[in-house]
């Protein structure tokens, strides 16, 4: 077991939020070595972004962009920080993060706790070169015009992030998921499209992160609205409010968003619906319950151009990134593919 994985095992013995804070400090300060170059078969292109591999870090781990250098050295193809809101906010009362060890899951009701756009902008100014870093944008809890907060995020972080994610699917900010309805979504995405920054002659990619609790018709509507407003891709999906009967942890009753292994069927169902509705017109990034190479590969075959992980790192340790990449490369070759893009949506 590597030192990093030993550290992850020790952190699991602590209070979840304290362990999270220590992990960020460790990643920010530890002199981690530069990872070896990725297998060339893993190189891919997503919405104009050149990625060394399709395995990304989902938002939520590094909310304030404090550990981007350390995270980039774990071998991710891209790293997403946030969610960040225009003004700093403390989030919801503690306890608000629960480790469901028996289920290899997490429940959180953090409530977009973060240091605000100004602090995030400063840290993104120091981000490591050559690393694709995305900024996940949220809205302050007490903002009435939530679309204005997303526009503010785009404008404040312009030129500092490789891409942006508009997060309208967190279950822990009142009224946020209502933005997934067509009227509010058209207003939001129209304002995003008008405000999004350019990098040279090209516009910086903007992704939309949706909930796994939507039905197929709702996902189809979101796909069409995203295409109409030139959104560059969908991240499918966020945490779920569902509570599967299979949960065994004593904390399974806690309110908040569920992530980790039990969310897998909900995330897969949402991905299938998004892939069917998009029909190749809109790139998809799969998130939720991805904890192995076979699972990452399955999502790619379902239609995802890339994947993101987070909760699985808590249980599998940071070595999970390298294991997923090795397995992906082997499976691509075994099935006769020469690139990740060839496997996206390929029938099994």
C-alpha positions in Angstrom: 0.0 0.0 0.0 1.4 3.4 -1.0 2.0 6.2 1.6 -0.9 8.2 0.1 -3.3 5.2 0.5 -2.1 4.7 4.1 -2.9 8.4 4.7 -6.3 8.0 3.2 -7.0 5.0 5.5 -5.9 7.0 8.6 -8.2 9.9 7.6 -11.2 7.6 7.5 -10.8 7.2 11.3 -11.4 10.9 11.8 -14.6 12.9 11.8 -15.5 13.3 8.1 -15.3 17.1 7.8 -12.1 17.2 9.8 -10.6 14.5 7.6 -11.6 16.5 4.5 -9.9 19.6 5.8 -6.7 17.7 6.7 -6.7 16.0 3.2 -6.8 19.4 1.5 -4.0 20.8 3.7 -1.9 17.7 3.0 -2.5 17.9 -0.8 -1.6 21.6 -0.7 1.6 21.1 1.2 3.0 17.7 0.3 5.8 17.6 -2.2 4.1 15.0 -4.4 6.2 13.8 -7.5 5.1 14.5 -11.0 3.1 11.5 -12.2 4.4 9.4 -15.1 3.1 10.3 -18.6 -0.2 8.7 -19.4 -0.7 5.9 -21.9 -1.2 7.6 -25.3 -4.4 5.7 -25.9 -6.0 7.7 -23.1 -5.5 11.0 -24.7 -8.8 12.6 -25.7 -10.5 15.8 -26.6 -13.6 17.2 -24.8 -15.4 20.3 -25.9 -12.2 21.7 -27.3 -10.1 20.7 -24.2 -7.1 18.4 -24.8 -7.0 15.9 -21.9 -4.1 13.5 -21.2 -6.7 11.0 -19.9 -10.5 11.0 -19.4 -10.5 10.6 -15.6 -11.3 13.9 -13.8 -11.8 15.0 -10.2 -15.4 16.1 -9.5 -16.2 19.3 -7.7 -16.6 19.3 -3.9 -13.2 18.1 -2.7 -11.3 21.3 -3.3 -14.0 24.0 -2.9 -11.6 26.9 -2.8 -8.9 25.8 -5.2 -6.4 25.4 -2.3 -4.8 22.1 -3.4 -4.7 22.2 -7.2 -1.0 21.4 -7.6 -1.2 18.4 -5.3 -4.4 17.2 -6.9 -2.9 17.5 -10.4 -0.1 15.2 -9.3 -2.5 12.4 -8.5 -2.8 11.7 -12.2 -6.1 13.2 -13.1 -6.8 14.3 -16.7 -8.6 17.4 -15.4 -9.5 18.8 -12.0 -12.6 20.7 -11.0 -12.7 23.1 -8.0 -15.7 24.6 -6.3 -18.6 25.0 -5.9 -17.8 28.7 -5.5 -20.4 31.4 -4.9 -19.9 35.2 -5.4 -19.8 36.0 -1.7 -18.2 33.8 1.0 -20.7 31.7 3.0 -20.3 29.3 5.9 -22.7 26.7 4.6 -25.2 24.7 6.7 -24.8 24.0 10.4 -22.6 21.1 11.5 -22.7 18.1 11.4 -23.3 18.2 7.7 -21.0 15.5 6.3 -21.6 11.8 7.0 -19.5 8.8 6.0 -21.6 5.7 5.3 -18.8 3.2 5.5 -21.0 0.1 5.3 -22.3 1.4 2.0 -19.1 3.0 0.7 -21.1 6.2 0.4 -21.3 9.8 1.7 -24.2 12.0 2.6 -23.5 15.7 2.6 -25.6 18.9 3.2 -22.6 21.2 3.2 -24.6 24.1 1.6 -21.9 25.6 -0.7 -19.5 26.5 2.1 -16.7 28.4 0.4 -14.5 31.5 0.6 -16.1 33.3 -2.3 -15.0 34.4 -5.8 -12.2 36.7 -4.8 -10.4 34.0 -2.9 -10.9 31.5 -5.6 -9.7 33.9 -8.3 -6.4 34.4 -6.4 -5.8 30.7 -6.1 -6.7 30.0 -9.7 -4.0 32.7 -10.6 -1.5 30.3 -9.0 -2.8 27.1 -10.7 -0.2 24.8 -12.1 0.5 25.3 -15.8 -0.4 22.6 -18.3 -3.3 21.3 -16.1 -6.9 21.5 -17.2 -8.7 23.1 -14.2 -12.4 23.8 -14.1 -14.4 26.1 -11.8 -17.8 24.9 -10.6 -20.1 27.8 -10.0 -22.9 28.1 -7.5 -25.3 30.7 -6.2 -25.4 32.2 -2.7 -28.2 30.9 -0.5 -29.8 34.3 0.1 -29.6 35.5 -3.6 -33.0 36.0 -5.2 -31.7 36.3 -8.7 -29.6 33.2 -8.8 -28.8 33.5 -12.5 -27.0 36.7 -11.7 -24.6 34.8 -9.4 -23.6 32.4 -12.1 -22.9 35.3 -14.5 -20.9 37.0 -11.7 -18.8 33.8 -11.4 -18.1 33.6 -15.1 -17.0 37.2 -15.2 -14.9 37.2 -12.1 -13.0 34.0 -13.0 -12.7 34.8 -16.7 -9.2 33.9 -17.9 -8.4 31.8 -14.8 -10.2 28.5 -15.5 -10.0 26.1 -18.4 -13.8 25.6 -18.3 -16.8 26.4 -16.1 -19.5 24.2 -14.7 -22.9 25.7 -13.9 -24.1 23.7 -10.9 -27.9 23.8 -10.7 -28.3 20.4 -9.2 -27.1 20.6 -5.6 -29.9 19.6 -3.3 -28.6 21.7 -0.4 -29.4 25.2 -1.6 -33.1 26.1 -1.5 -34.6 26.8 -4.9 -31.5 25.7 -6.8 -32.9 22.6 -8.5 -35.9 24.7 -9.7 -33.5 26.2 -12.2 -33.8 22.9 -14.1 -37.3 23.8 -15.2 -37.5 25.0 -18.8 -38.5 28.7 -18.2 -35.9 29.4 -15.6 -33.3 27.3 -17.5 -33.8 29.3 -20.6 -33.3 32.5 -18.7 -30.2 31.2 -16.9 -28.6 29.7 -20.0 -29.4 32.7 -22.1 -27.6 35.0 -19.7 -24.7 32.5 -19.3 -24.3 32.4 -23.1 -24.2 36.2 -23.3 -21.7 36.5 -20.5 -19.3 33.6 -21.1 -15.7 34.7 -21.6 -13.5 34.0 -24.6 -9.9 32.7 -24.6 -8.3 34.1 -27.8 -10.6 33.4 -30.7 -12.4 30.6 -28.8 -15.1 30.7 -26.1 -14.2 28.9 -22.9 -16.3 25.7 -22.5 -19.3 25.8 -20.2 -20.8 22.6 -18.8 -24.1 22.2 -17.0 -24.3 19.8 -14.0 -27.7 18.1 -13.6 -29.4 15.9 -10.9 -29.8 12.1 -11.2 -33.4 12.4 -9.9 -34.8 13.8 -13.2 -37.0 11.7 -15.4 -36.1 11.0 -19.1 -38.4 13.7 -20.4 -36.8 16.3 -18.1 -33.4 15.3 -19.2 -34.4 15.5 -22.8 -35.7 19.0 -22.3 -32.4 20.0 -20.6 -30.4 18.6 -23.5 -32.5 20.7 -26.0 -32.2 23.8 -23.9 -28.4 23.3 -23.6 -28.1 23.0 -27.3 -30.2 26.0 -27.9 -28.0 28.1 -25.7 -24.7 26.7 -26.8 -23.7 24.9 -23.6 -20.7 22.7 -24.4 -21.6 19.6 -22.4 -23.6 18.0 -19.5 -22.2 16.6 -16.3 -24.4 13.6 -15.4 -24.9 13.7 -12.5 -24.9 15.2 -9.0 -25.8 13.6 -5.7 -29.3 12.1 -5.2 -32.0 12.6 -2.7 -33.1 9.0 -3.0 -32.3 6.5 -0.3 -32.0 3.0 -1.6 -33.5 0.3 0.7 -30.1 -1.5 0.5 -28.4 1.2 2.7 -27.1 -0.3 6.0 -25.3 2.6 7.7 -26.9 4.1 10.8 -26.5 7.6 9.2 -28.5 6.6 6.1 -31.5 8.7 7.4 -29.5 11.9 7.4 -30.8 14.6 5.0 -28.6 15.8 2.1 -27.2 14.5 -1.1 -26.1 10.8 -1.3 -23.0 9.9 -3.3 -20.8 6.9 -3.7 -21.5 3.3 -4.7 -25.3 3.3 -4.0 -25.9 6.2 -6.4 -24.6 4.1 -9.4 -28.0 2.9 -10.8 -29.5 6.5 -10.6 -26.4 8.0 -12.3 -26.4 5.3 -15.0 -30.1 5.8 -15.7 -29.6 9.5 -16.1 -26.6 9.0 -18.3 -28.6 6.6 -20.6 -31.4 9.2 -20.9 -28.9 12.0 -21.6 -27.1 9.9 -24.2 -30.3 9.0 -26.0 -31.5 12.6 -26.0 -28.2 14.1 -27.1 -27.6 11.5 -29.8 -24.0 12.6 -30.2 -24.8 16.3 -30.3 -23.6 17.2 -26.8 -20.6 15.7 -24.9 -21.4 14.0 -21.6 -19.3 13.6 -18.5 -20.3 10.8 -16.2 -20.2 11.1 -12.4 -21.7 9.0 -9.6 -20.7 5.6 -8.2 -17.6 5.3 -10.4 -15.0 3.4 -8.3 -13.1 1.1 -10.7 -11.8 0.8 -14.3 -14.6 -1.5 -15.4 -17.2 1.1 -14.1 -15.5 4.0 -15.8 -15.3 2.0 -19.0 -19.0 1.1 -18.8 -19.9 4.7 -18.6 -17.8 5.6 -21.6 -19.6 2.8 -23.5 -22.9 4.2 -22.4 -22.0 7.6 -24.0 -19.7 9.5 -21.7 -16.7 11.2 -23.2 -15.0 11.4 -19.8 -15.7 10.5 -16.2 -15.2 12.2 -12.8 -14.7 10.6 -9.4 -14.7 11.9 -5.8 -16.4 9.7 -3.1 -14.6 6.6 -4.2 -11.3 8.3 -3.4 -12.3 8.2 0.3 -12.6 4.5 0.3 -10.1 3.4 -2.4 -7.4 6.0 -1.8 -5.7 8.2 -4.3 -4.1 5.2 -6.0 -7.6 4.6 -7.6 -6.8 7.2 -10.3 -3.8 5.2 -11.6 -5.7 1.9 -11.4 -8.7 3.2 -13.4 -6.3 4.5 -16.1 -4.4 1.2 -16.4 -7.7 -0.7 -16.6 -9.2 1.7 -19.2 -6.1 1.5 -21.4 -6.2 -2.3 -21.3 -9.9 -2.6 -22.0 -9.7 -0.1 -24.9 -7.0 -2.2 -26.5 -8.7 -5.5 -25.8 -11.8 -4.3 -27.6 -9.9 -3.0 -30.6 -10.2 0.7 -30.0 -7.4 3.0 -30.7 -8.7 6.0 -28.7 -11.2 6.9 -26.0 -13.4 8.7 -28.5 -13.8 5.5 -30.5 -15.4 3.8 -27.4 -17.9 6.6 -26.5 -21.4 5.2 -26.9 -20.1 2.1 -28.7 -22.5 -0.9 -28.4 -21.4 -3.8 -26.2 
